[in-house]
């Protein structure tokens, strides 16, 4: 079996490298904050390695589930991190034990 040929780059151009930058001035997120408005406001200050700033066509925003949960007020008080994970989990998908501790992928 032979591998399928690689797709042609869009419009005959080589794909641009993936570059990630943080948004300057991002505060600690708390219940009720409007993440979309905050990200839109702070994105104007994003500085790129080529010296440009702001958002360009094709840019992608990555937002962690943690800050979304915090903005939504989905914060669980528990005696331990493990208790909090257990309380919010529907099922355990995978568990990995390492010298640093236990990692679980949960639903």
C-alpha positions in Angstrom: 0.0 0.0 0.0 1.4 3.4 -0.9 0.8 6.6 1.0 -1.5 9.2 -0.6 0.3 12.2 -2.0 0.5 15.3 0.2 -2.2 17.9 -0.6 -1.1 20.8 -2.7 -0.6 24.0 -0.7 -3.6 26.5 -0.9 -3.2 28.8 -3.9 0.2 27.3 -4.7 1.8 28.8 -1.5 3.7 27.1 1.2 1.8 26.9 4.5 2.8 29.5 7.0 4.4 28.2 10.3 2.3 28.0 13.4 3.1 30.8 15.8 1.5 31.3 19.2 1.5 34.4 21.3 -0.1 35.3 24.5 -2.4 38.3 25.0 -0.7 41.0 27.1 -2.7 42.2 30.1 -4.9 39.0 30.5 -6.2 39.3 34.1 -7.2 36.4 36.4 -10.6 35.3 35.2 -13.5 35.4 37.6 -17.2 34.6 37.5 -19.2 36.8 35.1 -16.3 38.1 33.0 -17.1 38.5 29.3 -14.3 36.4 27.8 -15.1 37.3 24.2 -15.1 41.0 24.9 -11.9 40.7 26.9 -10.1 38.7 24.3 -11.2 41.1 21.5 -10.0 44.1 23.5 -6.6 42.5 24.4 -6.0 41.0 20.9 -5.2 44.5 19.5 -2.0 44.4 21.7 -0.8 41.0 20.5 2.7 41.4 19.1 4.0 39.0 16.5 7.6 38.0 15.8 7.6 39.9 12.5 6.9 43.1 14.4 3.2 43.4 13.5 0.4 43.5 16.0 -3.3 42.8 16.3 -5.4 40.1 14.7 -5.2 39.1 11.0 -7.5 37.1 8.7 -7.0 33.4 9.5 -5.8 33.8 13.1 -7.1 31.3 15.5 -7.7 31.8 19.2 -7.1 29.1 21.7 -9.0 29.4 25.0 -8.5 26.9 27.8 -11.5 25.2 29.4 -10.3 26.3 32.7 -10.9 30.0 32.1 -14.2 29.3 30.4 -15.3 27.4 33.5 -14.1 30.2 35.8 -16.0 32.8 33.8 -19.1 30.7 33.9 -18.8 30.2 37.6 -18.3 26.5 37.3 -15.8 26.4 40.2 -16.1 23.4 42.6 -14.9 23.7 46.1 -13.4 20.4 47.3 -11.0 19.2 49.9 -8.6 18.0 47.2 -8.0 18.2 43.5 -8.8 14.5 43.2 -12.2 15.0 45.0 -13.0 17.9 42.6 -12.2 15.8 39.5 -14.2 12.9 40.8 -17.2 15.1 41.6 -17.3 16.6 38.1 -16.5 13.5 36.1 -19.0 11.4 34.2 -16.5 8.6 33.5 -12.8 8.0 33.4 -11.5 7.5 29.8 -7.9 6.7 30.7 -5.5 6.8 33.7 -1.7 7.0 33.6 0.5 6.6 36.7 3.9 8.3 36.7 6.5 9.3 39.3 5.0 12.8 39.3 1.5 11.5 40.1 -1.7 10.3 38.4 -3.1 11.7 35.2 -6.7 11.0 34.3 -8.6 11.8 31.1 -12.2 12.2 32.1 -15.5 13.0 30.6 
